[in-house]
Amino acid sequence: MPKVKPAHTQWVVGACPHDCPDTCSWLVEVDPQQGKALSMRGHPDHPITQGALCTKVSRYLERTYHPERVLYPLLRTGNKGEGRFERISWEKALDILAQKLGEVMERHGSEAILPYSYSGTLGLLQNESMDRRFAHVLGTSRLGRTLCAAAGAAGYKYTIGASVGLAPEDFAHARFILLWGTNPLTSHMHLWPFIQEARKKGAYVVVIDPIRTRTARQADQWLPIRPGTDAALALAMMHVIIRENLWDREYVEAYTLGFTALQERVAQWTPERAAHITGLTPEDIVTLARRYAQEQPAAIRINYGIQRHGGGGMAVRTIAMLPALVGAWKHPGGGILLSTSGAFPINTHALRRPDLLPHPTRKFNATRLGDALSPNPVQRRRALMEGENDGPVHAFIVYNGNPAATAPDQNAVLRGLAREDLFTVVLEHFVTDTARYADLILPATTQVEHWDLHTSYGHYYLALNRPAIPPRGESLPNTEIFRRMAQALGIHHPALQEPDEVLIQQALDVEHPWMPDRAFDRLMERGFLRLNLPQPFLPFAQGGFFTPSGKCEFYSAQAQADGFDPLPDFTPPHEVLRAEADQALAFLSPSAHYFLNSNYANSPRMQRREGGEPRLFLHPEEARARGIVDDQWVIVYNKRGSLRVRVHVTEEIRPGVCALPSIWWNVHMPDGHGVNALTTQEETDMGGGAAYYDAAVWVKPEGGAHGAEMVDTEGGSGTLGRSSGHPEGLGG
């Protein structure tokens, strides 16, 4: 019998919680009598969402009603990693938690507790409010959340001053669009309609990427750059622009700092020199530079994949100089977009309450989580960002993250999680790879079941998320779980008792010209609200950069004070440029089209759409050199680990590179090892970020012998130490 929809339903406004620049506004259709969500769609009135949700989030309710969702507290009954649990009450779960955390603090001090979270939700409440207050009151170790954006944010700040840039809707006015290390059709789909609008007016679109992604297939030109060499290309472009007198003298003299020094530096970066490094031709570099300078307004979109290598911060810093050099910021549709996150004047102090921290505590870098969880003090010291305490972590509280699948150097992370002396609590929707190692799993609500407030890193709209339905089972919002954890520990501080609606008001309580008047009331009325910015938004048409000088800084005294070259340069990546000399390949793990980080990777529907199984993409030249044919099983390996996977031979990836779209859960990989078994804990040049796209690997047919370069995965040195699916699913 067909399902009959109730006669009276309600639509509740919410927002997508995921790690995506689009931060869509959505509408959830609810049966109020049953308290059940029936359907959802993109908000038709939101100027960015425009009624459309991506192929992943359009199925979000399948997540909420998934038969394997965790709805009750669970206690481990098997060995760590087996994933065997029994249901217990909240009362018992909190008693166990209080006892274990109390014992850890009594024996080892509160810094032996490490809370860990990342981007499972980007909501300001469920991601960075009550959890931080709880940690501050206890005085736990702190976490440097560096994995995704730290290097690029640091590099961009030295040049521009803050994460502010071109608004996505203003790409519609551009005549030349450069999509550099970004794949909007997979990871920023709501930018694409504005690019299409520009193309209808004659705009030319170039994609720079080692992979011919979905976006590259739609562009006018694809430039298959060698991974980690983007700064060399930008330097050569500036060389051509200055040599051929294509720079905007008026803008440069008025609104930039250090042009003479820049001119001297880029004189060394001829197209021929850059071509040797980037794998592009000198002719392509010259043509790109000329078109970029002459076809104004010119827009650049870069994304965070471009900074996930050893020289990533310098790469972003260098590319960010291009718009000022040619005066692109003067025009509607001109400039660069990395992130818009720096424009939102949120009262983060009121949300997080760092004043509650009784004394400065140590800080671990999330990029080096494997080291942080190690019993070896030498490795733990490598993970410290601040503080001298190198004692072991004895309690690990994980929420909004799945580090067993997503953190670099997966084998090191799993060794830490497997420690019997580590008490691990995981707040989750599912028994993820990380949750399989938990002593306690606490059931968390999904986005349609709680309050939240969202900014964006891809547009300039605030969004409110209202709970559309009551929490399923015994699940609770993260905020409420941390309130209850505090109560179980006998902590009754008023800051740990404030309700979610109050937290939203506190976050918006700020005096700033970009914060709209009556922001809370207007969000409650409509659900989304643009910052108080003009349209089109020309942030730097007349200078006004957020740097110390107020200018675009080609020469940065602040960078020099921080120990970096004050001028742009090319910082080589750790491994990938040495790969070819060692008969290895540069290894990339770009976003799978139907997954979002590790979200949706447990959905059979999304797995089928992603091709049913993980696939390693390999160029025909590299396949022939290794005696590999399409659809064959291969072993991919380096000094950190190995994995078994089927290969897809394709010309849509440049020679010298292989790629495995991610992130498939470890339990769904053919041999239980995910992509991050191959990635490194080595940090980027700036910000302590993760060098996910800076791994060299060897690939061989299954059954062949490892070469001499395969070394002990416990961390021994090898030849590439620091000193030295299906086609439509390939993201970028």
URVENZI-V861414 format. One record per run of one state. SS is the DSSP state (h for helix, s for strand, l for the rest). FROM is the first residue (numbers start at 0). TO is the last residue. If there is no record, write none. Layout:
ss: <SS	SS>
from: <FROM	FROM>
to: <TO	TO>
This chain:
ss: <l	s	l	s	l	s	l	h	l	s	l	s	l	h	l	h	s	l	h	l	h	l	s	l	h	l	h	l	s	l	h	l	h	l	s	l	s	l	h	l	s	l	h	l	h	s	l	h	l	h	l	h	l	s	l	h	l	h	l	h	l	h	l	s	l	h	l	h	l	h	l	s	h	l	h	s	l	s	l	h	l	h	l	s	l	h	l	s	l	h	l	s	l	s	l	s	l	h	l	h	l	h	l	h	l	s	l	s	l	h	l	h	l	h	l	s	l	s	l	s	l	s	l	h	l	s	l	h	l	s	l	s	l	s	l	s	l	s	l	h	l	h	l	s	l	s	l	s	l	h	l>
from: <0	9	15	24	31	35	42	56	64	73	76	84	87	89	108	109	112	117	123	128	129	138	140	144	149	159	167	173	175	180	183	187	188	200	203	208	210	211	213	218	220	223	229	243	248	255	257	258	266	270	278	281	294	297	302	303	307	311	319	321	326	327	330	334	337	340	343	347	352	353	356	362	365	372	376	383	386	394	399	402	406	409	417	422	428	434	437	439	444	446	449	451	454	460	465	475	476	477	488	493	496	499	508	518	526	527	530	551	553	556	561	575	578	579	582	584	588	590	591	595	596	598	599	603	609	614	618	619	625	632	637	641	649	652	653	656	660	661	662	665	668	674	677	682	683	689	690	694	701	726	729>
to: <8	14	23	30	34	41	55	63	72	75	83	86	88	107	108	111	116	122	127	128	137	139	143	148	158	166	172	174	179	182	186	187	199	202	207	209	210	212	217	219	222	228	242	247	254	256	257	265	269	277	280	293	296	301	302	306	310	318	320	325	326	329	333	336	339	342	346	351	352	355	361	364	371	375	382	385	393	398	401	405	408	416	421	427	433	436	438	443	445	448	450	453	459	464	474	475	476	487	492	495	498	507	517	525	526	529	550	552	555	560	574	577	578	581	583	587	589	590	594	595	597	598	602	608	613	617	618	624	631	636	640	648	651	652	655	659	660	661	664	667	673	676	681	682	688	689	693	700	725	728	731>
